[in-house]
């Protein structure tokens, strides 16, 4: 397995944990949590590898998302 494939597997796992955590912590469905995450600027930063965001813990990323993009969490 080369580095690029390993990085992709890690990122997919990170996104899964992050979405599950968003759903649990905000008492929303997984579908809503996915919409929150994939509709965020943070998801673009993670996918593009900007600012090293992809290496942060998923709980830290959830906190950053809620702090920087609170409008995504409005009902």
N, C-alpha and C positions, 0 to 999 in steps of 0.2 A: 504494500500500500504506500503510495507516494504521499508527500506532504500535502498536496492540494486535495486529494481525496480525504485524507485524515482531517484536514481543516473543515471540509464540507460536512463530514459526519459529526464533528464536534459542534458545528454551528446548528445543524438540524436538531441535535439533542438539546442544545441551549434554548432554542426557540420552543421546543416542546415543553421543557421545564418552565420556562418563562410564561407561556400561555396558560399552563395549568395553574401556576401560582397566581397569576392575575385573576383567573376565574375564582379560585378559592378565596383569596384575600378580599375580593370585591363582591363576592356572592353573586356572580353572574355566570351564565352558561359558558361552555367552552367556545361556542360559536361567537358569542359577544366578545369574549376575551381575544379570540382570533381577529375579530374586526378591529378591536382596540389596537392590538399589536401591529397588525399589517397596515393599518391606517395611520401609523405614527411615523414621525421623522426618525425616531430611534431605530425602527426596523431597517430603514435605509442605511443608517450609519453602521449597523451591525453587518448587514449584507455587503456593504462596500468596504468594510474593515477600517472605517474612519475612527480616529482618536482612540484606537485600541478597545473600543466598546465591546467587541466580540469576546474579549478575555475577562470581562467582569462577571461576577457572580449573578445568577439570575434574579436573586432577591434584591440586589443592589440595582440592577437594571429596572426592575419593577418600580422601585422607589424613585429612580430618576425619571421614569416615564410618567408616573403620577404627578411628580413635582413640576416637570417641564411642559407636560401636555395634559393638564387636568380636564380640558374640554372633552377629551375622548372618553372620559369616565362618566359624563353627565348622562342621565337616563333619557 
